[in-house]
Amino acid sequence: MSKDLSLNSDLDVIFENGDVQQLTDDDEIYQRVCTTLRTRLSEFDPDTEVGLDDENIYGKNVKKRLSGNRY
């Protein structure tokens, strides 16, 4: 079972009594999906001069019409 840090609506880590709060199971999945959806398309502009490319983010074989014609 994996764990993730619990984040508030401002994406700050939640502490309770000095301890970092963690999420598991459905709460973890919900937070991961919400965090991913908050990330705006085209927010990340990879620097191809240092070896980064869109494939690192969007995965292999992404259809051009879904990728915002970035390829």
C-alpha positions, 0 to 999 in steps of 0.5 A: 500500500502506498502513502502520500502526503496530505495536502490542503486546497492551497497544495500545502502539506498538512501538519497535525500536532507536528506530524505530517498527515498522510493519505492512503487508499481512496483518499490518496487516489482522489488527491492525486487525480485532483492535483493532476487536473489542477495542472494546466495543459502547456504549463510545463515547457520542456527544455529540449536542449537539456534532454527533456521532451513532451514524451516525459509528460504525456507518454508514448504514442499520444494522439496529436489531437489530444496533445494540443498539437505540440508534436 
